[in-house]
């Protein structure tokens, strides 16, 4: 089996109520977990029980979403802000690396470079010993990393 099952989670005091639906289930099924991180495992157990299959034979994917749209919106905005911050961090790191290399080529000593950039001379030395990276690759990798984290968090949340 290679189906996708949807888990809609809603908070109820100390528990998470789950509604699991999917193509092989005749109707949505309800269960609960203490912590949201347990939702996929509980849903997997429920589906294997309802379909009378071994867990090893179940190759389905499970998508966790929250029933509270306000929280989903707030999470999405927070994750987008984190993505933007990660991109800015990657850009700043790349720019710092290239500036350190440029100042070093111009004959500046490590302590002066560190003073000018507000970093330690040890950090300057470390940057000078790192291979030069393509800033576009750093930014692309950061975008990919944060998009992957954001998707994981949205499906986990």
Long-range contacts (C-beta under 8 A, 24 or more apart in sequence): 1-51, 1-53, 1-57, 1-58, 1-59, 1-60, 2-59, 2-60, 2-61, 3-60, 3-61, 4-60, 4-61, 4-62, 4-63, 5-43, 5-47, 5-60, 5-61, 5-62, 5-63, 6-62, 6-63, 6-65, 7-39, 7-40, 7-43, 7-62, 7-63, 7-64, 7-65, 8-65, 8-66, 8-67, 9-36, 9-39, 9-64, 9-65, 9-66, 9-67, 10-66, 10-67, 10-68, 11-68, 18-42, 18-43, 20-46, 20-47, 22-47, 22-60, 24-51, 25-50, 25-51, 36-64, 36-156, 36-157, 37-156, 39-64, 40-64, 63-155, 64-155, 64-156, 64-157, 65-155, 65-157, 66-157, 71-157, 72-154, 72-157, 75-153, 75-154, 75-157, 76-154, 79-149, 79-150, 79-153, 79-154, 80-150, 82-146, 82-149, 82-150, 83-143, 83-146, 83-147, 83-150, 86-142, 86-145, 86-146, 87-139, 87-142, 87-143, 87-146, 89-142, 90-138, 90-139, 90-141, 90-142, 91-135, 91-138, 91-139, 93-138, 94-133, 94-135, 94-138, 94-139, 95-135, 96-127, 97-127, 97-130, 97-132, 97-133, 98-132, 98-135, 100-124, 100-127, 100-128, 101-127, 101-128, 101-132, 104-128
